[in-house]
Amino acid sequence: MHKNFLCSQCGTENALTNRFCTECGNKLAATERKAAACTDCGTENPSNYKFCGQCGTKLELTCPNCGEVVPRDSRFCPNCAYLCGEGRYNDALT
């Protein structure tokens, strides 16, 4: 599990516990994702679920910074460029 993330404004690496960037003072995104509602059946699922516990539908990944849907193979949010997609872990696996 990663213990740091990048500031969406200046790119500085910050601890997950920080509320503001140590370099530029930008308010950092929430570190915990909200529960994900299934688009098929509406069931609220914990943020770490990839599939709905009720019906099995694949859940969408949303950016914790702006709420935009992020493709799972992407590294960055397509809306605000926040580093949050699961694609950021691909380099560690290869």
HELIX and SHEET records of a PDB file:
HELIX    1   1 GLU A   86  TYR A   89  5                                   4    
HELIX    2   2 ASN A   90  LEU A   93  1                                   4    
SHEET    1   A 2 ASN A   4  LEU A   6  0                                        
SHEET    2   A 2 GLU A  13  ALA A  15 -1                                        
SHEET    1   B 2 ALA A  36  ALA A  37  0                                        
SHEET    2   B 2 GLU A  44  ASN A  45 -1                                        
SHEET    1   C 2 LEU A  61  THR A  62  0                                        
SHEET    2   C 2 VAL A  69  VAL A  70 -1                                        
END                                                                             
